[in-house]
């Protein structure tokens, strides 16, 4: 079974993140908040595709569901003031 910490590690190995928090307790269903400069200039679908790309085949093999909220660093700072 996959842990939330392992999933965070998989993402950060392949995607530069200013902030990431992954929650999940059953090993296959996860929720994530991801802030990355790689998201700048990309719409939400493109941002999610970057995360899926960072996970590669793990999305098919180890992860059943990943619900995510993605933000650019600027947007993240704006909503956290």
C-alpha positions as CSV (number, residue, x, y, z in Angstrom):
1,X,0.0,0.0,0.0
2,X,1.1,3.5,-0.8
3,X,1.3,6.2,1.9
4,X,0.6,9.9,1.5
5,X,4.3,10.6,2.2
6,X,5.4,8.3,-0.6
7,X,3.0,10.0,-3.0
8,X,4.3,13.4,-2.0
9,X,7.8,12.1,-2.7
10,X,6.8,10.7,-6.1
11,X,5.4,14.0,-7.2
12,X,8.3,16.2,-5.9
13,X,10.9,13.9,-7.6
14,X,9.5,15.0,-10.9
15,X,7.8,18.3,-10.4
16,X,9.2,21.4,-8.6
17,X,6.8,22.2,-5.8
18,X,6.8,25.3,-3.5
19,X,4.2,23.5,-1.3
20,X,2.6,20.1,-1.3
21,X,0.3,18.3,1.1
22,X,-1.1,14.9,0.4
23,X,-3.7,13.3,2.6
24,X,-5.0,9.7,2.3
25,X,-5.4,6.9,4.7
26,X,-6.5,3.9,2.7
27,X,-3.5,3.5,0.4
28,X,-5.3,4.1,-2.9
29,X,-7.5,7.3,-2.5
30,X,-5.7,10.6,-2.0
31,X,-6.3,14.3,-1.8
32,X,-3.5,16.8,-2.6
33,X,-2.8,20.5,-2.6
34,X,0.1,21.3,-4.9
35,X,1.7,24.7,-5.5
36,X,4.3,24.8,-8.4
37,X,5.9,27.4,-10.6
38,X,5.5,24.9,-13.4
39,X,1.7,25.7,-13.3
40,X,2.3,29.4,-14.4
41,X,0.4,30.1,-17.7
42,X,-1.4,26.8,-17.6
43,X,-5.1,26.1,-17.1
44,X,-6.3,23.6,-14.5
45,X,-6.4,20.7,-16.9
46,X,-2.8,21.3,-18.0
47,X,-1.7,21.7,-14.3
48,X,-3.3,18.3,-13.5
49,X,-1.7,16.7,-16.5
50,X,1.7,17.9,-15.2
51,X,1.0,16.1,-11.9
52,X,-0.2,12.9,-13.7
53,X,2.9,13.1,-15.8
54,X,5.1,13.4,-12.7
55,X,3.4,10.2,-11.3
56,X,3.7,8.3,-14.6
57,X,2.5,4.7,-14.5
58,X,1.8,4.9,-10.8
59,X,-1.5,6.5,-11.6
60,X,-2.6,3.3,-13.3
61,X,-0.9,0.8,-11.0
62,X,-0.8,2.1,-7.4
63,X,-3.2,5.0,-7.2
64,X,-6.9,4.5,-7.6
65,X,-8.0,8.1,-7.1
66,X,-6.3,11.4,-6.7
67,X,-8.3,14.5,-6.0
68,X,-6.1,17.6,-6.3
69,X,-6.2,21.4,-6.0
70,X,-3.3,23.0,-7.9
71,X,-2.1,26.6,-7.6
72,X,0.6,28.8,-9.0
73,X,2.8,30.4,-6.3
74,X,1.1,33.8,-6.9
75,X,-2.4,32.4,-6.6
76,X,-1.4,30.4,-3.5
77,X,0.0,33.6,-1.8
78,X,-3.1,35.5,-2.8
79,X,-5.6,33.1,-1.2
80,X,-3.4,32.7,1.9
81,X,-3.1,36.3,2.9
